[in-house]
């Protein structure tokens, strides 16, 4: 279960910053200074990188699974 959750969360985090849900967010309308940071390529890259890290951890857990 842990592997599946990590992989799906990773895929979600990789794709989310590049969709309209990221740019058309009400939170960014409330906090415009947050929008100037969140809409940069670097912030999107960091979130996508966290998604890759989650996928990597999930695959690592699946490979090194040891039932005790």
Steps between C-alpha positions, in 0.01 A plus 500: 500500500785737588657450157178571314432816700855629443490434126158661454598798714818535297312494171256758636783730612680468168195595296325755725730803455466484123118497487242778520419398860834652602450833323124543555517463877292718734777496758722683254233768456481555874880516543649669191854494641468119521391492136818670386700220663275204419474578130874496439661210324725435799207447738330271251825310458539455876149356531558269204832397653321405821271287286799322346642446847173342615498265203862406563431426867195291407698294249783460750255376763350254252841360404629473855178372655571262787209340680594434860 
